Amino acid sequence: MVSAEPAGKGMVFSIVGNLDVLDSQSLEEMASSAFQAGCSFFVFDLSQVTYMHSSGASSLLAIQKLAQPKGVRMVLVSCHPNVKRTLQIIGLDGLFEMRDSLDEALASLS
C-alpha cells in the first residue's frame, strides 16, 4: 500500500508491505501528480518495506530520472536491509540519497 502526505514544499510517500508491481504503479501515479503540483522534494519512507520487487526499483529509478532535471530532490528513508541489498545488487544504491529517519530526511531538505 502506498500513501502520500504533503510536507512543506514536498511530498512524503509511505509504502507498507512489499514494493511490488501494483504498488509501483500507484507510486509512479502519485509521484506524477506531485510533480504536477510543483513539489520541490520527495521523501520515500521505506521503513515498512521488507521486500522490493524489480518493478519497485524501476519505479524509483523512473521517478529519479524525472526529478533530477527538474531540481526535485529525492530521499529514501529507513531502508530495510533487504531493500538496501536489492539496491546494491542492481547497482542503484549510490544513485539515491538515503537517510536513517524521516525527521533526518525532512531536516536535510529544509
Z-matrix of the N, CA and C atoms (Angstrom, degrees):
N
C 1 1.436
C 2 1.530 1 109.00
N 3 1.313 2 115.50 1 137.58
C 4 1.460 3 121.96 2 -179.87
C 5 1.518 4 108.86 3 -120.18
N 6 1.324 5 115.65 4 135.27
C 7 1.459 6 120.17 5 174.01
C 8 1.520 7 108.32 6 -132.91
N 9 1.329 8 115.73 7 158.46
C 10 1.460 9 121.29 8 -179.57
C 11 1.520 10 109.06 9 -132.29
N 12 1.331 11 115.32 10 138.35
C 13 1.453 12 121.25 11 -179.91
C 14 1.523 13 109.32 12 -138.06
N 15 1.323 14 117.90 13 129.04
C 16 1.466 15 120.06 14 177.97
C 17 1.530 16 111.15 15 -61.42
N 18 1.325 17 115.34 16 145.23
C 19 1.465 18 122.02 17 176.57
C 20 1.522 19 107.29 18 -143.00
N 21 1.316 20 116.49 19 96.81
C 22 1.460 21 119.62 20 -176.70
C 23 1.515 22 110.08 21 62.34
N 24 1.330 23 116.01 22 -123.63
C 25 1.466 24 121.35 23 -179.48
C 26 1.529 25 112.58 24 -91.66
N 27 1.320 26 115.80 25 9.35
C 28 1.454 27 119.45 26 -176.88
C 29 1.512 28 113.12 27 -129.49
N 30 1.316 29 114.15 28 -163.73
C 31 1.458 30 121.21 29 -176.60
C 32 1.526 31 108.89 30 -139.03
N 33 1.337 32 115.75 31 137.08
C 34 1.460 33 121.92 32 174.23
C 35 1.519 34 107.45 33 -107.01
N 36 1.312 35 115.62 34 121.24
C 37 1.466 36 122.50 35 176.48
C 38 1.523 37 107.63 36 -101.72
N 39 1.315 38 116.46 37 123.72
C 40 1.461 39 121.23 38 178.31
C 41 1.521 40 108.63 39 -110.38
N 42 1.320 41 115.01 40 129.51
C 43 1.460 42 120.44 41 -179.32
C 44 1.526 43 107.46 42 -116.98
N 45 1.328 44 116.05 43 131.77
C 46 1.458 45 122.17 44 179.89
C 47 1.525 46 108.13 45 -120.59
N 48 1.334 47 115.93 46 130.94
C 49 1.462 48 120.62 47 179.63
C 50 1.520 49 110.62 48 93.43
N 51 1.312 50 116.14 49 -147.37
C 52 1.462 51 121.65 50 179.72
C 53 1.516 52 110.45 51 -86.54
N 54 1.321 53 115.74 52 139.91
C 55 1.465 54 120.09 53 173.54
C 56 1.521 55 106.57 54 -90.81
N 57 1.336 56 114.88 55 88.26
C 58 1.461 57 122.20 56 -174.16
C 59 1.531 58 110.40 57 -110.42
N 60 1.312 59 116.17 58 -166.54
C 61 1.467 60 121.72 59 -175.19
C 62 1.527 61 111.85 60 -58.29
N 63 1.320 62 117.73 61 -48.90
C 64 1.466 63 120.76 62 -177.34
C 65 1.528 64 111.82 63 -64.70
N 66 1.329 65 116.26 64 -46.34
C 67 1.460 66 119.31 65 179.91
C 68 1.523 67 111.40 66 -68.25
N 69 1.312 68 117.37 67 -31.79
C 70 1.464 69 120.85 68 177.87
C 71 1.523 70 111.08 69 -63.67
N 72 1.318 71 116.23 70 -41.46
C 73 1.462 72 120.29 71 177.55
C 74 1.525 73 110.76 72 -63.73
N 75 1.320 74 116.77 73 -44.26
C 76 1.470 75 120.99 74 177.68
C 77 1.522 76 110.79 75 -61.00
N 78 1.322 77 116.42 76 -42.68
C 79 1.458 78 121.41 77 -179.36
C 80 1.526 79 110.75 78 -61.37
N 81 1.328 80 117.16 79 -45.37
C 82 1.464 81 120.67 80 179.58
C 83 1.531 82 111.48 81 -63.79
N 84 1.326 83 116.89 82 -40.01
C 85 1.463 84 120.48 83 178.93
C 86 1.531 85 110.77 84 -64.78
N 87 1.331 86 116.69 85 -43.42
C 88 1.462 87 120.33 86 178.89
C 89 1.527 88 111.33 87 -65.43
N 90 1.316 89 116.50 88 -40.59
C 91 1.467 90 120.36 89 178.68
C 92 1.529 91 110.49 90 -64.92
N 93 1.317 92 117.00 91 -39.08
C 94 1.462 93 120.87 92 177.83
C 95 1.529 94 110.41 93 -60.07
N 96 1.317 95 116.50 94 -43.89
C 97 1.467 96 120.74 95 177.41
C 98 1.524 97 111.14 96 -62.97
N 99 1.331 98 116.27 97 -39.53
C 100 1.463 99 120.23 98 179.38
C 101 1.529 100 111.33 99 -67.28
N 102 1.335 101 117.32 100 -36.15
C 103 1.469 102 120.38 101 174.25
C 104 1.519 103 110.14 102 -59.86
N 105 1.312 104 115.79 103 -46.39
C 106 1.464 105 121.29 104 -178.89
C 107 1.525 106 111.57 105 -63.62
N 108 1.325 107 116.95 106 -30.49
C 109 1.465 108 121.67 107 179.48
C 110 1.532 109 112.01 108 -79.01
N 111 1.335 110 117.03 109 -7.82
C 112 1.465 111 121.01 110 176.36
C 113 1.510 112 115.33 111 85.24
N 114 1.315 113 118.15 112 26.48
C 115 1.467 114 121.18 113 178.38
C 116 1.526 115 110.60 114 -61.66
N 117 1.339 116 116.19 115 143.34
C 118 1.463 117 120.12 116 -179.50
C 119 1.527 118 112.76 117 -98.60
N 120 1.339 119 117.12 118 -10.15
C 121 1.464 120 119.71 119 175.26
C 122 1.518 121 110.03 120 -154.94
N 123 1.336 122 113.87 121 156.63
C 124 1.457 123 122.60 122 175.44
C 125 1.524 124 107.96 123 -126.70
N 126 1.315 125 116.27 124 132.27
C 127 1.456 126 121.90 125 172.57
C 128 1.522 127 106.98 126 -117.34
N 129 1.313 128 116.30 127 129.62
C 130 1.457 129 122.15 128 179.57
C 131 1.519 130 107.94 129 -110.30
N 132 1.336 131 116.34 130 105.64
C 133 1.455 132 121.60 131 179.44
C 134 1.522 133 108.47 132 -82.92
N 135 1.327 134 114.85 133 107.01
C 136 1.464 135 121.49 134 -177.40
C 137 1.523 136 111.91 135 -105.28
N 138 1.320 137 117.04 136 18.59
C 139 1.461 138 121.00 137 -175.34
C 140 1.525 139 113.08 138 -63.67
N 141 1.333 140 117.55 139 -22.89
C 142 1.460 141 120.46 140 -179.06
C 143 1.532 142 112.50 141 -110.48
N 144 1.331 143 115.61 142 18.20
C 145 1.471 144 121.11 143 176.92
C 146 1.521 145 107.74 144 -103.98
N 147 1.329 146 116.19 145 120.27
C 148 1.466 147 119.68 146 179.43
C 149 1.524 148 112.27 147 -104.77
N 150 1.327 149 116.54 148 -14.08
C 151 1.463 150 120.90 149 179.17
C 152 1.518 151 109.09 150 -144.18
N 153 1.334 152 115.26 151 133.35
C 154 1.454 153 120.21 152 176.44
C 155 1.522 154 109.00 153 -121.78
N 156 1.316 155 116.11 154 117.24
C 157 1.458 156 123.74 155 176.05
C 158 1.533 157 107.66 156 -70.35
N 159 1.313 158 117.52 157 160.44
C 160 1.468 159 120.66 158 178.76
C 161 1.530 160 111.49 159 -58.82
N 162 1.336 161 116.80 160 -29.38
C 163 1.468 162 119.20 161 177.68
C 164 1.525 163 111.14 162 -66.35
N 165 1.325 164 117.30 163 -30.74
C 166 1.460 165 121.08 164 176.27
C 167 1.513 166 110.93 165 -66.99
N 168 1.327 167 116.19 166 -44.99
C 169 1.462 168 120.58 167 176.87
C 170 1.522 169 110.42 168 -63.15
N 171 1.321 170 116.90 169 -40.17
C 172 1.470 171 121.04 170 178.71
C 173 1.528 172 111.03 171 -63.01
N 174 1.322 173 116.46 172 -39.50
C 175 1.461 174 120.23 173 178.64
C 176 1.522 175 111.17 174 -65.22
N 177 1.326 176 116.92 175 -45.01
C 178 1.468 177 119.66 176 177.76
C 179 1.519 178 111.04 177 -60.69
N 180 1.323 179 116.33 178 -40.30
C 181 1.461 180 120.38 179 178.58
C 182 1.525 181 110.87 180 -65.89
N 183 1.322 182 117.96 181 -42.63
C 184 1.465 183 121.60 182 179.07
C 185 1.527 184 110.99 183 -62.52
N 186 1.330 185 116.25 184 -41.87
C 187 1.463 186 120.10 185 178.31
C 188 1.524 187 110.12 186 -65.44
N 189 1.329 188 117.10 187 -41.33
C 190 1.472 189 121.34 188 177.84
C 191 1.523 190 111.11 189 -60.52
N 192 1.324 191 117.04 190 -41.76
C 193 1.468 192 120.74 191 -179.93
C 194 1.519 193 111.80 192 -64.49
N 195 1.327 194 117.31 193 -31.42
C 196 1.464 195 120.63 194 175.38
C 197 1.523 196 111.33 195 -78.60
N 198 1.323 197 116.86 196 -36.56
C 199 1.463 198 121.93 197 -174.98
C 200 1.523 199 112.76 198 -71.38
N 201 1.307 200 116.77 199 -44.49
C 202 1.458 201 121.25 200 -172.22
C 203 1.527 202 113.80 201 -56.51
N 204 1.337 203 119.91 202 -50.92
C 205 1.468 204 118.41 203 -178.60
C 206 1.532 205 113.39 204 -67.04
N 207 1.333 206 117.05 205 -20.72
C 208 1.462 207 120.94 206 -179.92
C 209 1.524 208 111.97 207 -91.20
N 210 1.334 209 116.65 208 -0.39
C 211 1.459 210 120.78 209 -179.52
C 212 1.515 211 113.63 210 74.71
N 213 1.312 212 117.46 211 19.31
C 214 1.461 213 121.94 212 178.38
C 215 1.527 214 108.09 213 -87.64
N 216 1.330 215 116.14 214 117.26
C 217 1.474 216 119.85 215 178.63
C 218 1.514 217 110.00 216 -75.73
N 219 1.307 218 114.96 217 146.57
C 220 1.457 219 121.91 218 -177.41
C 221 1.526 220 108.28 219 -132.48
N 222 1.340 221 116.17 220 124.48
C 223 1.457 222 121.26 221 -177.37
C 224 1.528 223 109.45 222 -127.91
N 225 1.334 224 116.20 223 133.03
C 226 1.458 225 122.03 224 173.77
C 227 1.523 226 107.72 225 -97.75
N 228 1.340 227 116.45 226 135.71
C 229 1.457 228 121.29 227 -174.20
C 230 1.521 229 110.92 228 -120.75
N 231 1.336 230 114.14 229 139.30
C 232 1.465 231 122.55 230 170.52
C 233 1.525 232 112.95 231 52.55
N 234 1.314 233 115.97 232 49.93
C 235 1.466 234 119.47 233 179.94
C 236 1.524 235 110.89 234 -67.17
N 237 1.310 236 115.83 235 126.69
C 238 1.459 237 122.81 236 173.87
C 239 1.536 238 107.36 237 -61.04
N 240 1.331 239 118.56 238 146.98
C 241 1.473 240 120.06 239 179.32
C 242 1.533 241 113.53 240 -52.38
N 243 1.331 242 117.87 241 -36.28
C 244 1.471 243 119.91 242 178.43
C 245 1.526 244 111.23 243 -64.80
N 246 1.319 245 116.62 244 -37.75
C 247 1.467 246 120.99 245 179.68
C 248 1.526 247 109.54 246 -70.18
N 249 1.331 248 116.96 247 -43.96
C 250 1.475 249 120.30 248 177.07
C 251 1.524 250 110.35 249 -58.62
N 252 1.320 251 115.39 250 -42.26
C 253 1.475 252 119.87 251 -179.49
C 254 1.525 253 110.43 252 -62.81
N 255 1.325 254 117.12 253 -43.24
C 256 1.468 255 120.59 254 177.83
C 257 1.517 256 110.44 255 -58.89
N 258 1.319 257 116.92 256 -45.88
C 259 1.470 258 120.54 257 179.41
C 260 1.528 259 111.05 258 -63.12
N 261 1.329 260 117.21 259 -38.10
C 262 1.458 261 121.07 260 177.97
C 263 1.522 262 111.39 261 -65.62
N 264 1.323 263 116.14 262 -45.43
C 265 1.466 264 120.82 263 -177.25
C 266 1.520 265 111.36 264 -60.30
N 267 1.328 266 116.61 265 -40.29
C 268 1.468 267 119.05 266 -177.68
C 269 1.537 268 112.39 267 -91.92
N 270 1.347 269 116.10 268 4.34
C 271 1.457 270 120.58 269 173.16
C 272 1.513 271 115.63 270 77.57
N 273 1.333 272 117.32 271 23.93
C 274 1.464 273 120.23 272 -178.95
C 275 1.524 274 113.31 273 -105.62
N 276 1.319 275 117.85 274 -3.05
C 277 1.461 276 120.20 275 -175.08
C 278 1.525 277 112.87 276 -62.07
N 279 1.312 278 118.61 277 -32.70
C 280 1.458 279 121.34 278 179.68
C 281 1.522 280 114.02 279 -81.06
N 282 1.308 281 116.45 280 -10.12
C 283 1.467 282 121.01 281 -177.45
C 284 1.522 283 112.53 282 -81.14
N 285 1.321 284 116.45 283 -29.58
C 286 1.458 285 121.36 284 -174.25
C 287 1.524 286 111.80 285 -104.51
N 288 1.326 287 115.58 286 139.48
C 289 1.455 288 120.96 287 170.53
C 290 1.528 289 106.66 288 -73.99
N 291 1.335 290 116.78 289 132.42
C 292 1.457 291 120.72 290 -178.16
C 293 1.517 292 110.06 291 -125.86
N 294 1.326 293 115.29 292 140.50
C 295 1.466 294 122.75 293 177.60
C 296 1.517 295 109.04 294 -129.76
N 297 1.335 296 115.29 295 156.59
C 298 1.462 297 120.41 296 -177.22
C 299 1.521 298 113.61 297 -80.06
N 300 1.342 299 117.38 298 -25.60
C 301 1.465 300 119.16 299 -177.61
C 302 1.522 301 110.07 300 -143.07
N 303 1.320 302 114.91 301 160.50
C 304 1.456 303 120.89 302 177.32
C 305 1.521 304 110.39 303 -63.63
N 306 1.328 305 116.97 304 -42.46
C 307 1.469 306 120.24 305 178.84
C 308 1.523 307 111.45 306 -59.62
N 309 1.317 308 115.97 307 -42.97
C 310 1.468 309 121.07 308 179.29
C 311 1.531 310 110.61 309 -63.16
N 312 1.329 311 116.61 310 -42.69
C 313 1.465 312 120.84 311 179.18
C 314 1.521 313 111.24 312 -63.31
N 315 1.315 314 116.46 313 -47.50
C 316 1.472 315 119.94 314 -179.17
C 317 1.527 316 111.24 315 -64.83
N 318 1.325 317 117.70 316 -37.47
C 319 1.466 318 120.34 317 177.16
C 320 1.528 319 111.12 318 -64.07
N 321 1.314 320 116.71 319 -36.50
C 322 1.476 321 119.95 320 -178.98
C 323 1.529 322 111.47 321 -72.11
N 324 1.306 323 117.25 322 -17.47
C 325 1.466 324 121.58 323 -177.03
C 326 1.525 325 112.74 324 -98.14
N 327 1.324 326 117.37 325 -8.90
C 328 1.470 327 118.92 326 -177.23
C 329 1.505 328 112.42 327 -89.98
